[in-house]
Amino acid sequence: MIYYLFDYLDKMWDIPGTGVFQYITFRSAMAFILSLLLSTIYGKRIINFLRRQQVGETVRELGLEGQNEKAGTPTMGGLIIIFATLIPVLLFARLQNIYIVLLIVTMLWMGIIGFIDDYIKIFKKDKEGLQGKFKIIGQVGLGLIVGVVLYFSPVVTVRTDTGGNTASFRVSTTNVILPAPQEIKSTATTIPFFKNNEFDYAELLAWTGEGYEKWAWLIFIPVVIFIITAVSNGANLTDGIDGLAAGTSAISVLALGIFTFVSGNIIFSNYLNIMYIPNSGEMTVFISAFVGSLIGFLWYNSYPASVFMGDTGSLTIGGVIAVLAIAVRKEMLIPLLCGIFLVENLSVVLQVSYFKYTKKRWGEGRRIFLMSPLHHHYQKKGYHESKIVTRFWIVAIMLAILSILTLKLR
């Protein structure tokens, strides 16, 4: 909203300084600062409100050191993340941008699902929360919306080279001549670590004959649904000890912010020889606000936590990360960029599968890990949770750096 006000002032009266709001970098910086301030200053008030409403965490007896001391800690702290992200976005982002609209819808959609789950656990005293099938229906519903919009919306396009045609762009005081972008509809994505690394989902239907491109949605939309469901559940499983989910997510989202900025800028995308995605740079404003809210939330969620994000936060984080990766055509980087989520997910799948297999074969269930998800395995081994979190953050940073290197490492 502030963006539109200053845009109007700049165009109508040419007031000095108002034009700075045209720059994504400036608006992103302002969104980050405001989000950080909101989450740290008003976060305390939200925590106190949750405490007054007796929105306390019910802790299961898992035999983990320090677990019982967490009983009664306010949960639903994901409301802080949502609140501190959306306000700066509404103020500084271009709200008619299709990607911003999708991200706002994603945050609200997954936030509502997580809120219902937390509400059932806390006020209905049902430790299982929202039934798994309803969570899946909600995640699939969001995936369907995102997939349909990204596939059918005429403003979601990518660049193709147009031979010798050129266009002039002004950078500082220098005119730069670059190939003029021809914007087309495409389901192309990026395969990391390969030259000429664009892959079109439509190619999977090439065997059907001429005109196969118009059926690409049969592949693209299910892929979107799967990614959103998998990443949101991965973030949910990672939220198990103080600061783990918020910290690792902030690192992953920051890396996605770099991808978004260079992919939405024709000069950088041309220099790096990566796919140019028109209008996607605006997502940098959302990402900055999101990172600010996650860091601000860590102020209260770091050990010992004053608040837990609950499913209100973890499902929201996973959903937003998935949509960001898909929108910027970097979904194939998710296993690397969100490696912590992947490992946490796999540890649960392997543990449950191996237990069922051994119980069926030998009549006695056996385990691969002392406990799953993986962070609980290390707790069982005697590591303090702050040490586990710090080491997971270090791994997440290394994965993020390696993901960023794929821009040139091919």
Summary of the structure (lengths in Angstrom):
residues: 410
radius of gyration: 22.5
end to end distance: 41.0
largest distance: 80.6
contacts: 1421
relative contact order: 0.15
helix: 66%
strand: 6%
